[in-house]
Amino acid sequence: MEKENFNRRDFLKSGFKTIIAGSVILNAVDVKKLLAEAESISESSHTNAKVINLSDYPDLANVGGSTTIGKTFIMRTGSSKFIALSTVCSHKKCDVDFTGDGFECPCHGSTYDKSGKVTNGPAKKNLRSYKTAYNSEENTLTINM
């Protein structure tokens, strides 16, 4: 088998051709679009969205109304605004109770305001909040958990 003599000049030419070809291919592909799609797929795979029909929850019909679904507290704060909070204490993971003015943990006495912010320890972290999206046409609320 005959060995080809591959010198520095040939190596540089080959490398330069590869860089040019790669640049042409990358220019033909919409990299921003691909990255946005990848990010969207990544976010959706980590997001557990729950969609509720507000007609099934009459307590949420008026501003100030609230309900608890599973371990999620939901309150209507405006005509099209809602908050959704975990009802699990950030201290030792006990279930907190809504008192009307905020939340209280029966296990160790931590308290939180209506928005889930710690008002009294031993908890140091706020209640976990979830992003919400209201669809007025369908009267649904999407909670991204």
DSSP file (Angstrom, degrees, kcal/mol; ACC not computed):
  #  RESIDUE AA STRUCTURE BP1 BP2  ACC     N-H-->O    O-->H-N    N-H-->O    O-->H-N    TCO  KAPPA ALPHA  PHI   PSI    X-CA   Y-CA   Z-CA
    1    1 A M              0   0    0      0, 0.0     2,-0.4     0, 0.0     0, 0.0   0.000 360.0 360.0 360.0 130.4    0.0    0.0    0.0
    2    2 A E        -     0   0    0      1,-0.0     2,-0.5     0, 0.0     0, 0.0  -0.679 360.0-138.4 -88.6 133.6    1.4    3.3   -1.1
    3    3 A K        -     0   0    0     -2,-0.4     2,-0.2     1,-0.0    -1,-0.0  -0.780  16.1-133.6 -92.8 128.3    1.5    6.1    1.5
    4    4 A E        -     0   0    0     -2,-0.5     2,-0.9     1,-0.1    -1,-0.0  -0.532  17.3-121.2 -79.5 148.3    0.5    9.6    0.3
    5    5 A N        -     0   0    0     -2,-0.2     2,-0.8     1,-0.0    -1,-0.1  -0.812  30.8-173.2 -90.6 108.7    2.6   12.5    1.2
    6    6 A F        -     0   0    0     -2,-0.9     2,-0.1     4,-0.0    -2,-0.0  -0.882  11.2-173.5-108.1 102.6    0.3   14.9    3.1
    7    7 A N     >  -     0   0    0     -2,-0.8     4,-2.2     1,-0.1     5,-0.1  -0.279  39.9 -95.7 -93.8 178.7    2.2   18.1    3.8
    8    8 A R  H  > S+     0   0    0      1,-0.2     4,-2.5     2,-0.2     5,-0.2   0.877 122.1  54.4 -61.3 -41.1    1.3   21.2    5.8
    9    9 A R  H  > S+     0   0    0      2,-0.2     4,-2.4     1,-0.2    -1,-0.2   0.914 109.4  47.3 -62.2 -44.1    0.0   23.1    2.8
   10   10 A D  H  > S+     0   0    0      2,-0.2     4,-2.6     1,-0.2    -1,-0.2   0.896 111.2  52.3 -64.1 -40.3   -2.4   20.3    1.9
   11   11 A F  H  X S+     0   0    0     -4,-2.2     4,-2.4     1,-0.2    -2,-0.2   0.927 111.0  46.2 -61.7 -45.5   -3.6   20.1    5.5
   12   12 A L  H  X S+     0   0    0     -4,-2.5     4,-2.6     2,-0.2    -2,-0.2   0.894 112.2  50.9 -65.9 -40.1   -4.3   23.9    5.6
   13   13 A K  H  X S+     0   0    0     -4,-2.4     4,-2.5     2,-0.2    -2,-0.2   0.939 111.9  47.4 -60.9 -46.5   -6.1   23.7    2.2
   14   14 A S  H  X S+     0   0    0     -4,-2.6     4,-2.0     1,-0.2    -2,-0.2   0.915 113.2  48.1 -62.5 -43.9   -8.3   20.9    3.4
   15   15 A G  H  X S+     0   0    0     -4,-2.4     4,-2.2     2,-0.2    -1,-0.2   0.901 111.4  50.4 -63.0 -42.1   -9.1   22.6    6.7
   16   16 A F  H  X S+     0   0    0     -4,-2.6     4,-2.4     1,-0.2    -2,-0.2   0.906 109.7  50.5 -64.1 -42.7   -9.9   25.9    4.9
   17   17 A K  H  X S+     0   0    0     -4,-2.5     4,-2.6     1,-0.2    -1,-0.2   0.893 110.0  50.8 -61.5 -40.4  -12.3   24.1    2.5
   18   18 A T  H  X S+     0   0    0     -4,-2.0     4,-2.4     2,-0.2    -2,-0.2   0.904 110.1  48.9 -64.8 -41.7  -14.0   22.4    5.4
   19   19 A I  H  X S+     0   0    0     -4,-2.2     4,-2.3     2,-0.2    -2,-0.2   0.914 112.3  48.5 -64.6 -43.1  -14.5   25.8    7.1
   20   20 A I  H  X S+     0   0    0     -4,-2.4     4,-2.3     2,-0.2    -2,-0.2   0.934 112.5  48.1 -62.5 -47.0  -15.9   27.3    4.0
   21   21 A A  H  X S+     0   0    0     -4,-2.6     4,-2.2     1,-0.2    -2,-0.2   0.909 112.3  49.4 -62.3 -42.1  -18.3   24.4    3.4
   22   22 A G  H  X S+     0   0    0     -4,-2.4     4,-2.6     1,-0.2    -1,-0.2   0.894 110.1  51.0 -63.3 -40.5  -19.4   24.6    7.0
   23   23 A S  H  X S+     0   0    0     -4,-2.3     4,-2.1     2,-0.2    -2,-0.2   0.908 109.6  49.9 -64.0 -42.4  -20.0   28.3    6.8
   24   24 A V  H  X S+     0   0    0     -4,-2.3     4,-1.4     2,-0.2    -2,-0.2   0.921 112.6  47.3 -62.4 -43.9  -22.1   27.9    3.6
   25   25 A I  H  X S+     0   0    0     -4,-2.2     4,-1.1     1,-0.2     3,-0.3   0.925 111.8  49.6 -64.7 -44.9  -24.2   25.2    5.3
   26   26 A L  H  < S+     0   0    0     -4,-2.6     5,-0.4     1,-0.2     3,-0.2   0.853 108.6  53.7 -64.4 -34.1  -24.8   27.2    8.5
   27   27 A N  H  < S+     0   0    0     -4,-2.1    -1,-0.2     1,-0.2    -2,-0.2   0.818 106.9  52.2 -68.2 -29.3  -25.8   30.3    6.4
   28   28 A A  H  < S+     0   0    0     -4,-1.4     2,-0.4    -3,-0.3    -1,-0.2   0.736 101.9  71.4 -77.8 -22.5  -28.4   28.1    4.6
   29   29 A V  S  < S-     0   0    0     -4,-1.1     2,-1.5    -3,-0.2     3,-0.2  -0.785  85.5-127.1 -98.1 136.6  -29.9   27.0    8.0
   30   30 A D     >  -     0   0    0     -2,-0.4     4,-2.2     1,-0.2     5,-0.2  -0.653  30.8-178.6 -81.9  90.2  -31.9   29.3   10.1
   31   31 A V  H  > S+     0   0    0     -2,-1.5     4,-2.7    -5,-0.4     5,-0.2   0.877  76.8  54.2 -62.2 -41.1  -29.9   28.8   13.3
   32   32 A K  H  > S+     0   0    0      1,-0.2     4,-2.4     2,-0.2    -1,-0.2   0.908 109.2  49.0 -60.9 -41.0  -32.0   31.1   15.5
   33   33 A K  H  > S+     0   0    0      2,-0.2     4,-2.4     1,-0.2    -1,-0.2   0.922 111.4  49.1 -64.6 -43.7  -35.1   29.3   14.5
   34   34 A L  H  X S+     0   0    0     -4,-2.2     4,-2.4     1,-0.2    -2,-0.2   0.912 112.3  48.1 -62.1 -42.7  -33.6   25.9   15.3
   35   35 A L  H  X S+     0   0    0     -4,-2.7     4,-2.4     2,-0.2    -1,-0.2   0.899 111.2  50.6 -65.1 -40.4  -32.4   27.1   18.7
   36   36 A A  H  X S+     0   0    0     -4,-2.4     4,-2.3    -5,-0.2    -2,-0.2   0.903 111.6  48.0 -63.4 -41.7  -35.8   28.6   19.5
   37   37 A E  H  X S+     0   0    0     -4,-2.4     4,-2.5     2,-0.2    -2,-0.2   0.909 111.5  49.9 -65.6 -41.7  -37.5   25.3   18.5
   38   38 A A  H  X S+     0   0    0     -4,-2.4     4,-2.4     2,-0.2    -2,-0.2   0.902 111.8  48.5 -63.2 -40.7  -35.0   23.3   20.7
   39   39 A E  H  X S+     0   0    0     -4,-2.4     4,-2.9     2,-0.2    -2,-0.2   0.900 110.9  50.9 -65.0 -41.1  -35.7   25.7   23.6
   40   40 A S  H  X S+     0   0    0     -4,-2.3     4,-2.6     2,-0.2    -2,-0.2   0.916 111.6  46.8 -62.6 -44.2  -39.4   25.3   23.2
   41   41 A I  H  X S+     0   0    0     -4,-2.5     4,-1.8     2,-0.2    -2,-0.2   0.914 112.8  50.3 -64.2 -42.1  -39.2   21.5   23.1
   42   42 A S  H  X S+     0   0    0     -4,-2.4     4,-1.0     1,-0.2    -2,-0.2   0.924 112.7  45.9 -61.8 -45.5  -36.9   21.6   26.2
   43   43 A E  H >X S+     0   0    0     -4,-2.9     4,-1.0     1,-0.2     3,-0.5   0.912 112.3  50.2 -65.1 -42.1  -39.3   23.9   28.1
   44   44 A S  H 3< S+     0   0    0     -4,-2.6    -1,-0.2     1,-0.2    -2,-0.2   0.819 107.2  54.5 -69.1 -28.6  -42.4   21.9   27.2
   45   45 A S  H 3< S+     0   0    0     -4,-1.8    -1,-0.2     1,-0.2    -2,-0.2   0.753 114.8  40.5 -75.5 -21.0  -40.7   18.6   28.2
   46   46 A H  H << S+     0   0    0     -4,-1.0     2,-0.5    -3,-0.5    -1,-0.2   0.506 103.2  83.1 -99.9  -6.8  -40.0   20.1   31.7
   47   47 A T     <  -     0   0    0     -4,-1.0     2,-0.8    -5,-0.1    97,-0.0  -0.842  59.0-160.9-104.6 132.0  -43.3   21.9   32.1
   48   48 A N        -     0   0    0     -2,-0.5    97,-2.2     2,-0.0     2,-0.4  -0.875  18.1-163.3-108.7  97.6  -46.4   20.1   33.3
   49   49 A A  E     -A  144   0A   0     -2,-0.8     2,-0.5    95,-0.2    95,-0.2  -0.671   5.1-164.3 -87.5 132.1  -49.3   22.4   32.1
   50   50 A K  E     -A  143   0A   0     93,-2.8    93,-3.2    -2,-0.4     2,-0.5  -0.970   3.2-160.7-115.7 126.4  -52.7   21.9   33.7
   51   51 A V  E     -A  142   0A   0     -2,-0.5     2,-0.4    91,-0.2    91,-0.2  -0.925   9.4-172.5-109.8 125.1  -55.7   23.5   32.0
   52   52 A I  E     -A  141   0A   0     89,-2.7    89,-2.4    -2,-0.5     2,-0.7  -0.927  24.2-130.0-118.3 144.0  -58.8   24.0   34.0
   53   53 A N  E >   -A  140   0A   0     -2,-0.4     3,-2.0    87,-0.2     4,-0.3  -0.815  16.3-148.5 -88.3 118.3  -62.2   25.1   32.9
   54   54 A L  G >  S+     0   0    0     85,-2.4     3,-1.5    -2,-0.7     6,-0.3   0.736  93.1  69.3 -64.9 -22.0  -63.2   28.0   35.2
   55   55 A S  G 3  S+     0   0    0     84,-0.5    -1,-0.3     1,-0.3    85,-0.1   0.736  94.6  58.3 -67.6 -18.3  -66.9   27.1   34.8
   56   56 A D  G <  S+     0   0    0     -3,-2.0    -1,-0.3     1,-0.2    -2,-0.2   0.565 106.3  51.3 -81.9  -9.1  -66.0   24.0   36.9
   57   57 A Y    X   +     0   0    0     -3,-1.5     3,-2.2    -4,-0.3    -1,-0.2  -0.720  62.4 176.3-129.9  80.1  -64.7   26.2   39.7
   58   58 A P  G >  S+     0   0    0      0, 0.0     3,-1.7     0, 0.0     4,-0.3   0.731  75.9  71.1 -60.8 -22.8  -67.4   28.8   40.6
   59   59 A D  G 3  S+     0   0    0      1,-0.3     3,-0.4     2,-0.1    17,-0.2   0.714  96.3  53.9 -65.3 -18.1  -65.2   30.1   43.5
   60   60 A L  G <  S+     0   0    0     -3,-2.2    -1,-0.3    -6,-0.3     5,-0.1   0.327  80.6  94.4 -96.6   6.9  -62.9   31.6   40.8
   61   61 A A  S <  S+     0   0    0     -3,-1.7     2,-0.3    -4,-0.1    -1,-0.2   0.817  85.0  45.6 -69.0 -30.5  -65.7   33.5   39.0
   62   62 A N  S >  S-     0   0    0     -3,-0.4     3,-2.3    -4,-0.3    14,-0.3  -0.829  97.5 -91.9-117.7 152.7  -65.1   36.7   40.9
   63   63 A V  T 3  S+     0   0    0     -2,-0.3    14,-0.2     1,-0.3     3,-0.1  -0.381 115.9  27.9 -57.9 132.2  -62.0   38.7   41.8
   64   64 A G  T 3  S+     0   0    0     12,-3.5    -1,-0.3     1,-0.4    13,-0.1   0.202  91.6 129.2  96.0 -14.2  -60.8   37.6   45.2
   65   65 A G    <   -     0   0    0     -3,-2.3    11,-2.7    11,-0.1    -1,-0.4  -0.411  34.9-178.4 -73.0 150.5  -62.2   34.1   44.8
   66   66 A S  E     +C   75   0B   0      9,-0.2     2,-0.3    -3,-0.1     9,-0.2  -0.966  14.9 176.5-147.7 161.7  -60.0   31.1   45.4
   67   67 A T  E     -C   74   0B   0      7,-2.2     7,-3.1    -2,-0.3     2,-0.5  -0.970  24.4-127.1-156.5 163.7  -59.9   27.4   45.4
   68   68 A T  E     -C   73   0B   0     -2,-0.3     2,-0.5     5,-0.2     5,-0.2  -0.983  17.3-172.4-119.6 129.0  -57.4   24.6   46.0
   69   69 A I  E >   -C   72   0B   0      3,-3.0     3,-1.6    -2,-0.5     2,-0.4  -0.963  66.9 -47.8-120.8 112.1  -56.9   21.9   43.4
   70   70 A G  T 3  S-     0   0    0     -2,-0.5    -2,-0.0     1,-0.2     0, 0.0  -0.510 124.7 -22.1  63.1-121.5  -54.7   19.1   44.7
   71   71 A K  T 3  S+     0   0    0     -2,-0.4    16,-2.4    -3,-0.1     2,-0.5  -0.069 119.6  98.0-109.1  30.7  -51.7   20.8   46.2
   72   72 A T  E <   -CD  69  86B   0     -3,-1.6    -3,-3.0    14,-0.2     2,-0.4  -0.980  57.8-155.3-124.8 124.6  -52.2   24.1   44.2
   73   73 A F  E     -CD  68  85B   0     12,-3.2    12,-2.7    -2,-0.5     2,-0.4  -0.830  14.3-168.4 -95.0 132.2  -53.9   27.1   45.5
   74   74 A I  E     +CD  67  84B   0     -7,-3.1    -7,-2.2    -2,-0.4     2,-0.4  -0.983   6.9 179.9-125.8 132.5  -55.5   29.4   42.9
   75   75 A M  E     -CD  66  83B   0      8,-2.2     8,-2.4    -2,-0.4     2,-0.7  -0.995  27.0-131.3-132.6 138.7  -56.8   32.9   43.4
   76   76 A R  E     + D   0  82B   0    -11,-2.7   -12,-3.5    -2,-0.4     6,-0.3  -0.797  27.9 173.0 -86.6 119.0  -58.4   35.3   41.0
   77   77 A T        +     0   0    0      4,-2.0     2,-0.3    -2,-0.7     5,-0.2   0.499  64.0   1.8-105.8  -7.1  -56.6   38.7   41.5
   78   78 A G  S    S-     0   0    0      3,-1.6     3,-0.4   -16,-0.1    -1,-0.1  -0.944  91.4 -78.3-163.7 177.8  -58.1   40.6   38.6
   79   79 A S  S    S+     0   0    0     -2,-0.3    -1,-0.0     1,-0.2     3,-0.0   0.836 132.7   9.7 -60.2 -30.8  -60.6   40.2   35.8
   80   80 A S  S    S+     0   0    0     54,-0.0     2,-0.4    -3,-0.0    54,-0.3   0.130 113.8  95.0-132.5  20.3  -58.0   38.2   33.8
   81   81 A K        +     0   0    0     -3,-0.4    -4,-2.0    52,-0.1    -3,-1.6  -0.929  42.6 170.1-121.1 140.9  -55.3   37.7   36.4
   82   82 A F  E     -D   76   0B   0     -2,-0.4     2,-0.4    -6,-0.3    -6,-0.2  -0.954  20.6-146.8-139.5 155.9  -54.7   34.7   38.6
   83   83 A I  E     -D   75   0B   0     -8,-2.4    -8,-2.2    -2,-0.3     2,-0.4  -0.961  10.5-165.2-120.5 148.6  -52.0   33.5   41.0
   84   84 A A  E     +DE  74 130B   0     46,-0.6    46,-2.7    -2,-0.4     2,-0.3  -0.993  12.3 177.7-133.9 126.3  -51.2   29.8   41.5
   85   85 A L  E     -DE  73 129B   0    -12,-2.7   -12,-3.2    -2,-0.4    44,-0.2  -0.941  32.4-112.0-129.7 147.9  -49.1   28.7   44.5
   86   86 A S  E     -D   72   0B   0     42,-3.0   -14,-0.2    -2,-0.3    42,-0.0  -0.552  17.9-147.4 -70.8 142.2  -48.0   25.4   45.8
   87   87 A T        +     0   0    0    -16,-2.4     9,-3.1    -2,-0.2     2,-0.6   0.157  67.5 107.8 -96.2  18.6  -49.6   24.5   49.2
   88   88 A V  B    S-F   95   0C   0    -17,-0.3    40,-0.4     7,-0.2     7,-0.2  -0.871  76.1-119.9-100.4 121.3  -46.5   22.7   50.3
   89   89 A C     >  -     0   0    0      5,-3.6     4,-1.2    -2,-0.6    37,-0.1  -0.290  11.1-139.8 -58.9 137.7  -44.4   24.5   53.0
   90   90 A S  T  4 S+     0   0    0     35,-0.3    -1,-0.1     2,-0.1    34,-0.1   0.545  94.3  60.5 -77.4  -6.5  -40.9   25.3   51.8
   91   91 A H  T  4 S-     0   0    0      3,-0.1    -1,-0.1    32,-0.1    30,-0.0   0.964 131.1 -12.6 -84.9 -67.9  -39.6   24.5   55.3
   92   92 A K  T  4 S-     0   0    0      2,-0.1    -2,-0.1    31,-0.0    -3,-0.1   0.147  93.6-105.8-126.6  18.5  -40.4   20.8   55.9
   93   93 A K     <  +     0   0    0     -4,-1.2     2,-0.1     1,-0.2    -3,-0.1   0.713  66.0 149.4  68.0  25.1  -42.9   20.1   53.1
   94   94 A C        -     0   0    0     -6,-0.1    -5,-3.6     1,-0.1     2,-0.4  -0.495  56.5 -98.0 -78.4 159.2  -46.1   20.1   55.3
   95   95 A D  B     -F   88   0C   0     -7,-0.2    -7,-0.2    -2,-0.1     2,-0.2  -0.682  39.5-141.5 -79.9 127.6  -49.3   21.2   53.6
   96   96 A V        -     0   0    0     -9,-3.1     2,-0.4    -2,-0.4     9,-0.2  -0.510   8.2-132.3 -86.9 158.1  -50.1   24.8   54.5
   97   97 A D  E     -G  104   0D   0      7,-2.8     7,-2.3    -2,-0.2     2,-0.5  -0.897  14.0-125.7-111.2 139.5  -53.6   26.1   55.2
   98   98 A F  E     -G  103   0D   0     -2,-0.4     5,-0.2     5,-0.2    16,-0.0  -0.737  23.3-175.2 -83.2 127.6  -55.2   29.2   53.6
   99   99 A T        -     0   0    0      3,-3.2     4,-0.1    -2,-0.5    -1,-0.1   0.465  49.0-104.3-102.4  -3.9  -56.4   31.5   56.4
  100  100 A G  S    S+     0   0    0      2,-0.7     3,-0.1    14,-0.0    -2,-0.1  -0.147 120.1  51.7 102.2 -37.4  -58.0   34.2   54.3
  101  101 A D  S    S-     0   0    0      1,-0.2    13,-0.6    12,-0.1     2,-0.3   0.570 128.5 -52.5-102.6 -15.2  -55.1   36.6   54.9
  102  102 A G  E    S- H   0 113D   0     11,-0.2    -3,-3.2    12,-0.1    -2,-0.7  -0.923  72.7 -55.2 172.5-150.7  -52.4   34.2   53.9
  103  103 A F  E     -GH  98 112D   0      9,-2.6     9,-2.4    -2,-0.3     2,-0.4  -0.923  34.7-165.6-126.2 148.2  -51.1   30.8   54.6
  104  104 A E  E     -GH  97 111D   0     -7,-2.3    -7,-2.8    -2,-0.3     7,-0.2  -0.999  16.3-138.6-135.2 137.0  -50.0   29.0   57.8
  105  105 A C     >  -     0   0    0      5,-2.9     4,-1.6    -2,-0.4    -9,-0.2  -0.841   7.4-158.9 -93.6 121.0  -48.1   25.8   58.2
  106  106 A P  T  4 S+     0   0    0      0, 0.0    -1,-0.1     0, 0.0   -10,-0.1   0.667  84.8  61.5 -73.2 -15.0  -49.5   23.7   61.0
  107  107 A C  T  4 S-     0   0    0    -12,-0.1   -11,-0.0     1,-0.1    -2,-0.0   0.940 127.9  -2.9 -78.6 -48.2  -46.3   21.8   61.5
  108  108 A H  T  4 S-     0   0    0      2,-0.1    -1,-0.1    -3,-0.0    15,-0.0   0.336  96.6-106.4-132.3   5.8  -43.8   24.5   62.5
  109  109 A G     <  +     0   0    0     -4,-1.6     2,-0.0     1,-0.2     0, 0.0   0.538  57.8 157.9  85.5   6.9  -45.7   27.7   62.3
  110  110 A S        -     0   0    0     -6,-0.1    -5,-2.9    -5,-0.1     2,-0.3  -0.375  23.2-159.3 -62.5 144.5  -44.3   29.3   59.2
  111  111 A T  E     -HI 104 120D   0      9,-2.3     8,-2.9    -7,-0.2     9,-1.6  -0.941  10.5-170.6-128.1 153.9  -46.6   31.9   57.7
  112  112 A Y  E     -HI 103 118D   0     -9,-2.4    -9,-2.6    -2,-0.3     6,-0.2  -0.955  22.4-118.9-136.9 151.4  -46.9   33.4   54.2
  113  113 A D  E >   -H  102   0D   0      4,-2.5     3,-2.0    -2,-0.3   -11,-0.2  -0.208  48.0 -84.2 -80.5-176.9  -48.9   36.3   52.7
  114  114 A K  T 3  S+     0   0    0    -13,-0.6   -12,-0.1     1,-0.3    -1,-0.1   0.744 130.6  53.7 -63.0 -24.0  -51.5   35.9   50.0
  115  115 A S  T 3  S-     0   0    0      2,-0.1    -1,-0.3    14,-0.0   -31,-0.1   0.424 122.2-105.2 -91.3   2.5  -48.8   36.0   47.3
  116  116 A G  S <  S+     0   0    0     -3,-2.0    11,-2.9     1,-0.3     2,-0.3   0.530  70.6 145.0  90.9   6.8  -46.8   33.2   49.0
  117  117 A K        -     0   0    0      9,-0.2    -4,-2.5     1,-0.1    -1,-0.3  -0.598  57.3-105.3 -81.2 139.8  -44.0   35.3   50.5
  118  118 A V  E     +I  112   0D   0     -2,-0.3    -6,-0.3    -6,-0.2     3,-0.1  -0.414  41.4 169.2 -63.1 129.5  -42.7   34.3   53.9
  119  119 A T  E    S+     0   0D   0     -8,-2.9     2,-0.3     1,-0.4    -7,-0.2   0.574  71.7  16.2-112.4 -20.7  -43.9   36.5   56.7
  120  120 A N  E    S-I  111   0D   0     -9,-1.6    -9,-2.3     3,-0.0    -1,-0.4  -0.947  85.8-132.2-155.5 132.6  -42.7   34.4   59.6
  121  121 A G  S    S+     0   0    0     -2,-0.3     3,-0.1     1,-0.3    -2,-0.0  -0.042  78.1 111.5 -77.5-178.1  -40.2   31.5   59.8
  122  122 A P  S    S+     0   0    0      0, 0.0    -1,-0.3     0, 0.0   -13,-0.1  -0.935  98.6  80.3 -81.1 -11.4  -38.8   29.0   60.2
  123  123 A A        -     0   0    0     -3,-0.4   -12,-0.1     1,-0.1   -32,-0.1  -0.323  53.6-177.2 -58.7 140.8  -39.4   28.8   56.5
  124  124 A K        +     0   0    0    -34,-0.1     2,-0.3    -3,-0.1    -1,-0.1   0.588  61.1  67.0-112.3 -20.5  -36.9   30.9   54.5
  125  125 A K  S    S-     0   0    0      1,-0.1   -35,-0.3    -8,-0.1     3,-0.1  -0.796  82.9-115.4-106.0 147.0  -38.2   30.4   51.0
  126  126 A N        -     0   0    0     -2,-0.3    -9,-0.2     1,-0.1     2,-0.1  -0.232  44.7 -84.4 -67.4 162.7  -41.5   31.6   49.6
  127  127 A L        -     0   0    0    -11,-2.9     2,-0.2     1,-0.1    -1,-0.1  -0.428  57.3 -96.2 -63.1 146.5  -44.2   29.2   48.5
  128  128 A R        -     0   0    0    -40,-0.4   -42,-3.0    -3,-0.1     2,-0.3  -0.478  43.0-154.5 -68.4 132.7  -43.5   28.0   44.9
  129  129 A S  E     -E   85   0B   0    -44,-0.2     2,-0.4    -2,-0.2   -44,-0.2  -0.815   1.2-148.8-110.3 153.1  -45.5   30.0   42.4
  130  130 A Y  E     -E   84   0B   0    -46,-2.7   -46,-0.6    -2,-0.3     2,-0.2  -0.918  21.0-112.3-120.1 144.5  -46.6   28.9   39.0
  131  131 A K  E     -B  144   0A   0     13,-0.7    13,-2.6    -2,-0.4     2,-0.3  -0.500  35.7-160.6 -71.7 142.3  -47.1   30.9   35.8
  132  132 A T  E     -B  143   0A   0     11,-0.2     2,-0.4   -50,-0.2    11,-0.2  -0.914  13.2-165.1-125.6 153.6  -50.7   31.2   34.7
  133  133 A A  E     -B  142   0A   0      9,-1.9     9,-2.9    -2,-0.3     2,-0.4  -0.970  11.2-152.2-139.8 122.6  -52.4   32.1   31.4
  134  134 A Y  E     -B  141   0A   0     -2,-0.4     2,-0.7   -54,-0.3     7,-0.2  -0.806   3.1-162.0 -98.5 131.7  -56.1   33.0   31.1
  135  135 A N  E  >> -B  140   0A   0      5,-2.9     5,-1.8    -2,-0.4     4,-1.3  -0.914   4.9-173.5-111.9 102.8  -58.0   32.4   27.9
  136  136 A S  T  45S+     0   0    0     -2,-0.7    -1,-0.1     1,-0.2     5,-0.0   0.825  81.1  57.4 -68.5 -31.8  -61.2   34.5   28.1
  137  137 A E  T  45S+     0   0    0      1,-0.2    -1,-0.2     2,-0.1    -2,-0.0   0.900 120.5  28.1 -66.7 -39.4  -62.7   33.0   25.0
  138  138 A E  T  45S-     0   0    0     -3,-0.1    -1,-0.2     2,-0.1    -2,-0.2   0.502 102.7-129.2 -97.6  -6.0  -62.6   29.5   26.3
  139  139 A N  T  <5 +     0   0    0     -4,-1.3   -85,-2.4     1,-0.2   -84,-0.5   0.921  62.3 137.2  54.9  47.6  -62.9   30.5   30.0
  140  140 A T  E   < -AB  53 135A   0     -5,-1.8    -5,-2.9   -87,-0.2     2,-0.4  -0.877  46.0-149.5-122.9 155.8  -59.8   28.4   30.8
  141  141 A L  E     -AB  52 134A   0    -89,-2.4   -89,-2.7    -2,-0.3     2,-0.5  -0.994   8.6-154.9-124.6 126.3  -56.8   28.9   33.0
  142  142 A T  E     -AB  51 133A   0     -9,-2.9    -9,-1.9    -2,-0.4     2,-0.6  -0.891   7.1-164.8-102.0 128.2  -53.5   27.2   32.2
  143  143 A I  E     -AB  50 132A   0    -93,-3.2   -93,-2.8    -2,-0.5     2,-0.9  -0.959   9.5-150.0-114.7 117.5  -51.1   26.6   35.1
  144  144 A N  E      AB  49 131A   0    -13,-2.6   -13,-0.7    -2,-0.6   -95,-0.2  -0.771 360.0 360.0 -89.8 105.3  -47.5   25.8   34.2
  145  145 A M              0   0    0    -97,-2.2    -1,-0.2    -2,-0.9   -96,-0.1   0.413 360.0 360.0 -99.6 360.0  -46.3   23.6   37.0
